[in-house]
Amino acid sequence: MVEYALILALIALAALATLAPMARQVVGMWDHADAEVSDASAR
């Protein structure tokens, strides 16, 4: 049972390490889209 918990913890850490940079890119994309819409509506 302990082995399964360790494997699950390793998988969770790998998922977090992979998703964190992707989340920053997605937030940056939405920030850029927000700025574009704001600029377009200000004209």
Biotite code that builds the C-alpha atoms (Angstrom):
import biotite.structure as struc

atoms = struc.array([
    struc.Atom([0.000, 0.000, 0.000], chain_id="A", res_id=1, res_name="MET", atom_name="CA", element="C"),
    struc.Atom([2.862, 2.361, 0.790], chain_id="A", res_id=2, res_name="VAL", atom_name="CA", element="C"),
    struc.Atom([4.310, 1.772, -2.660], chain_id="A", res_id=3, res_name="GLU", atom_name="CA", element="C"),
    struc.Atom([1.080, 2.870, -4.305], chain_id="A", res_id=4, res_name="TYR", atom_name="CA", element="C"),
    struc.Atom([1.006, 6.037, -2.214], chain_id="A", res_id=5, res_name="ALA", atom_name="CA", element="C"),
    struc.Atom([4.565, 6.863, -3.251], chain_id="A", res_id=6, res_name="LEU", atom_name="CA", element="C"),
    struc.Atom([3.778, 6.248, -6.915], chain_id="A", res_id=7, res_name="ILE", atom_name="CA", element="C"),
    struc.Atom([0.680, 8.437, -6.657], chain_id="A", res_id=8, res_name="LEU", atom_name="CA", element="C"),
    struc.Atom([2.698, 11.200, -4.989], chain_id="A", res_id=9, res_name="ALA", atom_name="CA", element="C"),
    struc.Atom([5.320, 11.008, -7.739], chain_id="A", res_id=10, res_name="LEU", atom_name="CA", element="C"),
    struc.Atom([2.652, 11.235, -10.429], chain_id="A", res_id=11, res_name="ILE", atom_name="CA", element="C"),
    struc.Atom([1.056, 14.218, -8.676], chain_id="A", res_id=12, res_name="ALA", atom_name="CA", element="C"),
    struc.Atom([4.405, 16.028, -8.460], chain_id="A", res_id=13, res_name="LEU", atom_name="CA", element="C"),
    struc.Atom([5.096, 15.364, -12.133], chain_id="A", res_id=14, res_name="ALA", atom_name="CA", element="C"),
    struc.Atom([1.662, 16.691, -13.076], chain_id="A", res_id=15, res_name="ALA", atom_name="CA", element="C"),
    struc.Atom([2.168, 19.857, -11.030], chain_id="A", res_id=16, res_name="LEU", atom_name="CA", element="C"),
    struc.Atom([5.613, 20.420, -12.515], chain_id="A", res_id=17, res_name="ALA", atom_name="CA", element="C"),
    struc.Atom([4.149, 20.091, -16.001], chain_id="A", res_id=18, res_name="THR", atom_name="CA", element="C"),
    struc.Atom([1.004, 22.146, -15.481], chain_id="A", res_id=19, res_name="LEU", atom_name="CA", element="C"),
    struc.Atom([2.537, 25.150, -13.703], chain_id="A", res_id=20, res_name="ALA", atom_name="CA", element="C"),
    struc.Atom([4.372, 26.564, -16.765], chain_id="A", res_id=21, res_name="PRO", atom_name="CA", element="C"),
    struc.Atom([1.370, 25.829, -18.967], chain_id="A", res_id=22, res_name="MET", atom_name="CA", element="C"),
    struc.Atom([-0.901, 27.705, -16.565], chain_id="A", res_id=23, res_name="ALA", atom_name="CA", element="C"),
    struc.Atom([1.361, 30.762, -16.797], chain_id="A", res_id=24, res_name="ARG", atom_name="CA", element="C"),
    struc.Atom([1.134, 30.649, -20.597], chain_id="A", res_id=25, res_name="GLN", atom_name="CA", element="C"),
    struc.Atom([-2.660, 30.408, -20.506], chain_id="A", res_id=26, res_name="VAL", atom_name="CA", element="C"),
    struc.Atom([-2.928, 33.334, -18.091], chain_id="A", res_id=27, res_name="VAL", atom_name="CA", element="C"),
    struc.Atom([-0.604, 35.348, -20.328], chain_id="A", res_id=28, res_name="GLY", atom_name="CA", element="C"),
    struc.Atom([-2.745, 34.518, -23.353], chain_id="A", res_id=29, res_name="MET", atom_name="CA", element="C"),
    struc.Atom([-5.913, 35.700, -21.606], chain_id="A", res_id=30, res_name="TRP", atom_name="CA", element="C"),
    struc.Atom([-4.175, 38.868, -20.382], chain_id="A", res_id=31, res_name="ASP", atom_name="CA", element="C"),
    struc.Atom([-3.120, 39.610, -23.958], chain_id="A", res_id=32, res_name="HIS", atom_name="CA", element="C"),
    struc.Atom([-6.651, 38.986, -25.246], chain_id="A", res_id=33, res_name="ALA", atom_name="CA", element="C"),
    struc.Atom([-8.042, 41.278, -22.528], chain_id="A", res_id=34, res_name="ASP", atom_name="CA", element="C"),
    struc.Atom([-5.632, 44.039, -23.527], chain_id="A", res_id=35, res_name="ALA", atom_name="CA", element="C"),
    struc.Atom([-6.547, 43.659, -27.211], chain_id="A", res_id=36, res_name="GLU", atom_name="CA", element="C"),
    struc.Atom([-10.278, 43.864, -26.469], chain_id="A", res_id=37, res_name="VAL", atom_name="CA", element="C"),
    struc.Atom([-9.770, 46.867, -24.214], chain_id="A", res_id=38, res_name="SER", atom_name="CA", element="C"),
    struc.Atom([-7.736, 48.635, -26.901], chain_id="A", res_id=39, res_name="ASP", atom_name="CA", element="C"),
    struc.Atom([-10.333, 47.865, -29.565], chain_id="A", res_id=40, res_name="ALA", atom_name="CA", element="C"),
    struc.Atom([-13.226, 49.102, -27.423], chain_id="A", res_id=41, res_name="SER", atom_name="CA", element="C"),
    struc.Atom([-11.366, 52.331, -26.552], chain_id="A", res_id=42, res_name="ALA", atom_name="CA", element="C"),
    struc.Atom([-11.222, 53.376, -30.210], chain_id="A", res_id=43, res_name="ARG", atom_name="CA", element="C"),
])
